[in-house]
């Protein structure tokens, strides 16, 4: 029998307050949850020193929170952008080294020849000199995947779009990049932003409240492949799987995908192949069941798996608020789990 528990005031306060460090807030990513959610369940279902896994890491919120709380952590995502974000968090480098690497980057890319007209749509978003430096950095980092390079690439991605003083765009609205047509039509003349100074400011601000002493493991690819990649027994899984038929994750990060030499259209097509963003609900839940089966095989006895799930407003209105959670109840049973609790909380999305 699955209990349905509405989150009370004390737990709601815990979920609202905990885990908000500057390093946790370093990156914006579509449909991410706050660190207070994994914080709550890490406290409830694991102990210091145990192994934590998030098969859909996104920007790395949950595994980073696990490291902050003294757990060992493994993150995984198939998005190139998300992979760089979670890598920079679980395999972070010292601030002093990051600042030194920025100076080396500035010197090393001077001779790289680029032409901003090769990416004309971006000229509506960036000053020409700013765009030229972004393009030089893009070429410089193309085949570099060491910890230093991954860290700097992630933070460059984090300042490619936004309205903060360290962001490289000028007065563009919203959290995620305008589509190409909207960027052309926006009309603001971009002002010069110094890539290297902005990068230093963003990294310094993000690390000002510290980073965890522990470092984690990071994997890139389909969560189904974790059966071969995760070697240790796992004590807790906390994850938020991709929403069904709602979000084109690649399109929402097309600027970052471009910087990382990834085709966002190809990425979105790949997500449909594994069920996410597909209109075929049966396919989506079949894939989720298979991934839960992998997690079941990796979890130690009497360990917990927590999935944070949701759906569209349309589904809630036509099928009920518990439609998605109850579908997951069905598939977790097929994966071998014994579903215990559905935690619910009403909130105003406005």
Buried (B, 14 or more C-beta within 10 A) or exposed (E): EBEEEEBEEEBBEBBEEBBEBBBBBBBBBBEBBBBBBBBBBBEEBBEEEBBBBBBBBBBBBBBBBBBBBBBBBBBBBBBBBBBBBBBBBBBBBEBEEBBEBBEEBBEEBEEBEBEBEEBEBBBBBBBEBBBBBBBBBBEBBEEEEEBBBBBBBBBBBBBBBBEEEBBBBBEBEEEBBBEBEEBBEBEEEBEEBBBBEBBBBBBBBBBEEEBBEBBBBBBBEBBBBBBEBBEEEBBBBBBBBBBBBBBBBBBBBBBBBBBBEBBBEEBBEBBBEBBBBBEEBEBBBBBBBBBBBBBBEBBEEEBBBBBBBBBBEEBBEEBEBBEBBBBBBEBBBEBEBEBEEBBEEEEEEE
